[in-house]
């Protein structure tokens, strides 16, 4: 057994709690503040699944909008353009393939 240390990464929209990065997968919790949204982005190779722990969010995938609430789970495939926006303070579990640097930002409210 190996103990992991949670790494907290502050973001302009909230923060990420990194739980694990392994050769096969990565896991984190996104905490997105009400009214904030992540970059409009896609991944060339990374596939990610998200599960809503708390809150309500608007998810945009390839121009389609969907509302997500507690218990909803979605999978984002590589090349799908997507963005999350929190309608209330929200927490989302994200488990992905390990390509954590594979982010192509198309739009960003915070100039990144």
N, C-alpha and C positions, 0 to 999 in steps of 0.2 A: 504494500500500500504506500502511496505517496500523497502527502498533503499538498493541496494547492493554496496559493495565496490569492485572494481577490484583489484585482488591480482596478482602481477607480480612475476613470478617464473623464475629466470634466469636458463638456461640450457646450456650445452656445445655446443649444436647445434643451439641455438637461445634463445627463451623464450616462456613461456606460460602466457597468460592473462586469469586468472580465472574469469569468469563472475558470475557464480552461482553454488552452490552445494546445492541441495534440497533433500528431501526424495525420490523423484521420478526420478530425473535427475540431470545431471551436464553439464555445458557448459563452453567452453574455446576457445580461439583463439591460435593456434600454429603459431609461427613465426620461420620458418626454414631457416637458411642461405644457400646460394648457396654452393653446394658441401658437405653439412652436411647431416647426416641421424640419425634418431632415432634408438633406440635399435630394434633388431629383437626380437619380443615379442609375447606373447599371453595373453589372459585373461581367467580365469576359468569361471567367471559369467558375466563379464561386456560386454555389447554390445555397439558399438559406430558407429555413422554416422558422416561422414566428408564431408564438402563442401569447395571447393577451391575458395577463395576470390581473390587471386592474385598469379601469378607465374605458374610454371610447376614443377611437381614432378613425380618421379617413385615410384609406389606402388608395393610392393611384398606381395602377399597373398598366403600362402601354396605353395610357389615355383613358382607361376605364376606372371609375370611382366605385369604391365599396366601403361601407361602414363596418367597423369591427368593434366588438365588445368582449367582455369577459368570457373566456372559454373558446373564442374563435381562434382558428389556426389556419395559416396560409403558407404556401411554399412559393418562393420566388426562384424561377429558373434563370440560368445564365442568359445574358442579353436582354432580359425584361427590364424596361425602364420603370422605376418605381420611386415612391415617396410616401412617407408616413407623416400625418399631421395629427397632433393631439387635440381633441375637442374638450377634454378635461385632463388633468394630470393623469398620466398613464404609465404602466410598467408592462414591458413586453419581453418575453424570453426569446432569444434568437439562438438557434443552433445552425451551424453552417459547415460547409467543407472548409478546409484549413487555409484557404487563400485570403487571409485577413487584409492584405494590402490591395486587393483587386477591387478598387473602387474608381469608377469614371464618373465624375460629377458633371452634370449638364447645366444645372442651375443651383445656386446656393444663396440663401438669404443672408449669409454671414460673410460673404466675400472670400470663401476658401477656394 
